[in-house]
């Protein structure tokens, strides 16, 4: 039996507006007090950042937390890998 799983894709919601606003990964990471490697992991959906980082990202990009909490439904756990 397949279960529907929900995957939050925070990175997908961050990368596009960051690029649209012409903010470099290095400068955004510096503003947030994280490394650019850490921001890359977030944008690649390979890291779950602290809530305070999510709030700071939303504020910097002019987005609501609702906008960052986008999700997509997945039919199988294998799609999470």
Secondary structure as GFF3:
##gff-version 3
##sequence-region A 1 81
A	DSSP	beta_strand	5	8	.	.	.	ID=ss1
A	DSSP	alpha_helix	10	20	.	.	.	ID=ss2
A	DSSP	alpha_helix	25	32	.	.	.	ID=ss3
A	DSSP	alpha_helix	36	43	.	.	.	ID=ss4
A	DSSP	alpha_helix	51	61	.	.	.	ID=ss5
A	DSSP	alpha_helix	65	68	.	.	.	ID=ss6
A	DSSP	beta_strand	71	74	.	.	.	ID=ss7
A	DSSP	three_ten_helix	77	80	.	.	.	ID=ss8
###
